[in-house]
Structure formats: C-alpha cells, structure tokens
Amino acid sequence: MEKSQAYLRIQELRGIIEEANRLYYKENAPTLSDYEFDMLLKELEKLEKENPEYAAADSPTAKVGSDLRKEFDQYPHRYPMLSLGNTYDISEVQAFADRVAKGIGDSFTYSCELKFDGTAICLTYRDGKLFRALTRGDGTVGDDVTRNVKHISNIPQELECPAGFVPGDGRRQPWPKEFEIRGEIYMPWAAFDRLNEERVKDEEQPFANPRNAASGSLKLIDSRMVAERGLECTLYHMLGEDLPFRTHQEALEAASEWGLPVSDKRRICSNINEIEEFINYWDTERKNLPYATDGIVIKVNELPYQAQLGYTAKAPRWAVAYKFKAEQALTKLLSIDYQVGRTGAVTPVANLEPVQLSGTVVKRASLHNADQMEILDIHIGDYVYVEKGGEIIPKITGVELSKRGTDVVLPHFPEKCPDCGTTLVKDEEEAKSFCPNSTGCPTQIKGRLVHFLSRKAMNVIAGDATIEQLFNKALVWNVADFYELTKEHLLMLDGWKDKSAERFLKSISESRKVPFERVLYALGIRYVGETTAKSVARHFGDIDAIAGASVETLLEVEDVGQVIADSIWEYFNDQANMEIVRRLKDAGLQFAVKGEDVELSDKLKGMTIVISGNFSISRDQMKALITAHGGKNSGSISGKTAFLLAGEKAGPEKLKKAEGLGIRVIGEQEFLQEIIGTASEKNTKGPAAKEAPNDSASNETKDHNEEFTGTLF
C-alpha cells in the first residue's frame, strides 16, 4: 500500500474505531460485533507498525476506551486499568506463550479463567470494608459508582473472617489494611431476558447484549433501581502494597475466604496443550452457563514474573484473552407471526424448530421489519442462523441457502393490520410499518392499558389477563377509565372475589401518589421513555406547560430531538388525548413536579462544581440545588472546574489543588447570595476560615487519592 493510501486508511480506521468506542462505552449501543471491532483494530495496528511516522499518542491502539459519564464523580486509579490483548487464533496464544518463556524461562504456570462478558469494576477495601468502587473510565480515572455497587447482592460491604480466625485476639487482620480487587459486573441471562422483556413490552429499545445491560444498569442515577436489575460480580485480580501472595491463584483463594465472589471456573495449566484443552472445553460448555462469557483469559500465575514482564501502554505483557466467536445456531423456520405493539408498530417474528442457544431453548426470533426480510431473502421452510444478539427475542442473521428445499414459501408482509384490518403506513426513517388506527385497534388499546399500569409507570397490581377481561367486558377503553372502576365492576370478572377487588382498588388509589415524571411516562407517548419523561417533566414543571409548548420549545429539553419533539406535540394536540389528561387530573393524579425537582434556573448552566465540607443543608441537598440551577457536580477538581464550593472544614487537599490550578473558591453564603440569588439560613464559614481538617470517619470530604508511589505487589 502506498504511503498516501496508508495514511488515509489509518485516519479512516481511527474515526471508525473512535465512534465504535463511543457507542460501546458511552451509549451501550454497539454497532459492530466484537470480532468486527477487533479485526479493524488489528488492521490499524498493522498499518501503524508499517508506517511509524503516522503513529499518534491518541490513537485507539495506544489507549483504553472510556466509559466516563459527567453525572458521576471521578477519581484516579491507583494503578492504571488497562485492557487485554486478544486473539481468536490458538496459534497466537502459542506465540504469547513463546514470548513469555523467552522473557522469564520455563519454570512458570498459567492461570486460565473464563472471560465474563460484563463491565469492568475496581473495588477498594479499607480495614475490611468496601471503601470505593470505580469503573474502568479511561484507564486512568474512573467513575465513582460506590452507591450503586452496594446494591449488588454478591459484593460484600464488609469482608468475612476466614475459618479459624478470631477477631480481636491480638493477631493481625486476615486481609491487608487496604487493597484493590478488580473484576467484572455482569447480568445473568435470566435477568437480561427479564429486563429486555419489560423493555420490549414498553416498546423501548432492548439492550444489545448482557454486557451493555450491565454497563447501563451500573450507571443508573437512581441507585435503588440497580438492585432490581439482578446484577452479579466476579472478581479476578488483586492489587496492593506488599500483598502476602506468591501466585495469582493464592490471591484468589484468599479473596474467596474473605467472602469475595471469585469464579471457580479456572484451572492452572503448564503448557499450550492444557490451555487449548481448557479453551475447547469451555467453547462448548459455555452454552450451558447461566451468564454470558466471550472467551478465556490466560495469565502468568506467578506474581513476581508478572511484575518482571510488565506492561505496554495499553495492556499487560503477562496475560492474553482468547475470544470465542459469536455463538450461532442453525434451525428451521416454521412460520412467521406479525405482532402489533401498543404504538402500532408491526413486527415480524419467526417461529422456529426449538434449538439450544446461550443457555436457553430458542423457539422464536425477530425479523425486525419488511426490509430486513427482503435483505435476508428469507422463505418459510428455510434453515436459518440465529444469534442471541440482544433482544429478548433472538435475531435471525442469515439463511443457509445450501439447505433450501423446493417446497419453501416466500412470505409477504401484510398490507393491513393483522388485528383491526386498517391499511398499514410505512415509517421510512425506521423502516417499520404501523397501524394508524391508534384509538380503534384492540391490540394497541390493550397495550397502552398494560403499559399504564406497569411497575415503572403507575405500578398498579394487575396482569395482562385482568386487562383482557376489563377490555372485553367494555369496562375499560382508555387509561382514565381505571379511576372510575367500582368494586361491583371488578366482581364481574371471572374468578374475582371481594379481597382481590379491594386489593386492586387500593393499588389504584395508591397510584395517585406516583410522581409526575412517571405519570408522563405512563401516558405512553410514542418515543418517550423513562429518561425522556423525567427530563421533560423537570424542564417544564407541569402538564399544562408541556401541552402548550411548541416543537421549538420542546427541542430545548436535553435528550429531546426532532422525532421526540414532534411526537410530544402531536400527542398534546389531539383532543382525545387531552380529554384523557383532563379526566386523570380530576381523578387526582400528579401532574406537576414537586418543588425540589423543578429546574429553578440556568444560572449554573455549563458549569462543573466541586463541593467540600459541611453546609447548612446536607451535601445531597446542596448537590440537588446545583443541579436545579443547571450546574453539574463533580467529586474531583480539574481545569474544567468552574469553582470549589467550600463549607466548614473543607478538605485541605481540594483547597490546595484549587489554589494550584487557579480555581475560584467560594463559601456557602456567597454561593447562595451572589450565584443563586437567595439568602442562606446559616452564615457558614467559607474557605477563608482555614480550619484544620476533620479526621473523623464521618468526614466525607477528605480526599485520599493522592499520587500513589508504592509497589505493585
């Protein structure tokens, strides 16, 4: 390849990979498979090696992808969190083994472990208690997700004493005073399927795979929701000063004794033949695991040798990952159903001969839309390849034409709604077909009723069968009808007695307390999911302001684009919808946000603010006040910090760093009077007081993240 062509291809590859990294780490919506991404990265590495004059420090080959999110405080990693070199070829594992042997000789072993398909986490324990949890971030700095991690059931907040150890008997504690342990937070298949089933029912975009679901769940702003996601953790690498272990295996065994979740799916191997045997075993057996795995990690087991081999800028030289290719299954397509959703979207779903895939038996698979069916050239009776790529309903990725028989039948996407017979319309941007009869199509009506009562919306105790009966008996036609039901109405339903009717009515009554943002979500406005509903509710404050907003005004809301803005405007300019809203108002539902959730101003818009010390209100309330005025909170000071808001007993490290960077430091009274424009109820001391730091355990502001200078092991 000529130099000019190589340069252009390098620039093109960097752009593709950077965008893929953004979608993978930030959006949790990958567009490339792991294999496709890895092949592009290998091509870039090869071109940069052949053309060193085009190498760059910010190339994707020289840095780790970043999952940093502005909503979280960030802290530096004491030890960089690097990625792993990976391969799909056993001969490259042999090459890795040869390089290691050349560097340290032959007297070592390998630890072979499952590679969990989740999101990386780094846990710090101090004196046996969980101190902090950081994501990988950009490898140097990570997001602080400690509050969320505390809602993951198998991560202990306090370590266990191993058998035979008696606390307080004068002997040293069984674990180091402080250490880090890293691993993977993942979502088991059962939890993943359950979550995506809910999202599909709500006609939200399902997560692409368990890894994205785990990453998205770990970054939820409401930590209480994390507990509902069913996340689990496996830990696999310990770090700290003067750890008392000779091997990686000994460290993991100790971690297990302390109650930390360590995988038992590992094996010590002596040579490449044993490694290959382990790989081949799990390439088949992984299909029966209750969680997703995407390969095998091979590490040098002896810790002194790990230290001797060291690291490249991006990865350790003492470990490599062998990655499995995406799991597929070949099975026969028996028929195609066309399902109508609550927003009218018609989705083709393939009925298959049952086949085992990723730990479950697959009988149905999504075909997405008419265009996808045409691209696949799919026929009923074909043998098709199925991947459990993301949806609760797996997807068909191809047709095995060599097995196509003469009796196959070309399917035809319906022109009319399978439920009500209305002529379908095509949404060209989404390539989907829709039934426009939103007020008369029974499936759409029942779908909206189910959505309204769902747990994330009004949280009313009712199943699909109840909705079906209420609809069929003409007791409920739209969501406002729920609030006019009586006990006599409910006793008309098959199998219902006094107690079940009273329980339902109590649940309906309790739903009147549901906050406005969830009521807005419950209305079922097309494209308006939980996050968008919250943003819109807090931006406008009440339903009347939203109903009166123009498309241009709606576009001013964060997370609202043209499609969503058009959809909201159309909903509130439909008289039938406004009549439902009026009836729900009369029923006593919440149609305005509470005072503490209102956007008060944009005085702090674009500003990142760090707080330290004690204030006349709680730290959480102070952070909420900053957010209400358009500002963003951060836990660490950087050149992007607008100012440090310092209260009584502010952390000296933060004050010193702010001074060094020339960051403005202000007190609470100045902040409230000059910045926000309100008076403080308490004249708090600002940084000028220069009080000594509070060393008590309750002082949350003390920053222990000074530069670490200790050894790795």
FENURBEL-V166151 format. One line per field, one symbol per residue. psi: psi as a letter, one per 20 degrees, with the letter a starting at -180 (. if undefined). burial: I if it has 24 or more other ideal C-beta (glycine too) atoms within 12 Angstrom, else O. A space follows every 50 residues. Layout:
psi=???
burial=???
This chain:
psi=pqghgggghggggggggghhgghghgikmqiqrgggghhgghgggghhhh mhijqqhjqhijrqqpjppiiqqqqqphpqoraqqrqjphhhgghghggg hhhjaimrrqopqqopnbpqqoppppkjqpgqpqrhcjhhqqpokghghi johjopipqqprpipopjjiqqqiqqhprqpqbpproqgghgggghgggg hjkqpqqhrhghggghhhjphohhhhhiikqrqpqjpqqrplplqhrhgh ghhghghjjqoppjmrppqirhghghggghghhghhijqjrpqjapppqp hpghhghghbqaihqqijqqpppqqpprqprpogrpqopprhjipppppp pqppqpplirppiqqqjfrhghhggilqqpiqpqppqmhgqhorqpirpn hijpaijqppqppqiqpigijqpqqpohhikqqqoimhiiogggghghgg ggirgidilpoprhhgggghghjkhphrhhhhjjqrhhghiiqpjpaggh ghgghghgghiiipqghhgghhhkppinagggggggghghhrhhhghjqr gghhiippioaggggggggggijohgghhggghhghijqokqqqgiiqoh rkhjpippppqpaqrirrhhhghhggghjjrpqqiqpaiipgrpopbplq phgggghgghikpppqrgggghggghkrqqipnqpaihhlqqqojqhioi ipojlrppjrrh.
burial=OOOOOIOOIIOOIIOIIIOIIOOIIIOIOIOOIIIOIIIIIIIIIOIIOO IOOIOOOOIIIOIIIIIIIOIIIIIIIIIIIIIIIIIIOIOOIOOIIOOI OOOIOOOIIIIIIIIIIIIIIIIIIOOIOIIIIIIIIIIIIIIIIIIIII IIOIIIIOIOOOOOOOOOOOOOIIIIOIIIIIIIIIIIIOIIIOIIOIII IIIIOIIIIIIIIIIIIIIIIOIOOIOOIIIIIIIIIIIIOOIOIOIIIO IIOIIIOIIIIIIOIIIIIOOIOOIIOIIOOIIOOIIOIOIIIIIIIIII IIIOIIOOIOOOOIIIIIIIIIIIOIIIIIIIIIOIIIIIIIIIIIIIII IIOOIOIIIIOIIIIIIIIIOIIOOIOIIIIIIIIIIIIIIIIIIIIIII OOOOOOOOOOIOIIOOIIIIOIOIOOOOOIOIIIIIOIOOIIIIIIIIII IIIIIIIIOIOIOOOIIOIIIOOOIIIIIIIIIOIOOOIIOOIOOIOOOO IOOIIOIIOOIIOIIIIIIIIIIIIIIIIIIIIIIIIIIIIIIOIIIOIO OOOIOOIOIIOOOIIOIIIOIIOOOOIOOIIOOIOOIOIIIOIOOOIOII OOIIOOIIIIIIIIIIIOIOOIIIIIIIIIIIIIIIIIOOIIIIIIIIII IIIIIOIIOOOOIIIIIIIIIIOOIIOOOIOOOIOIIOOOOOIOOOOOII IIIOIOOOOOOII
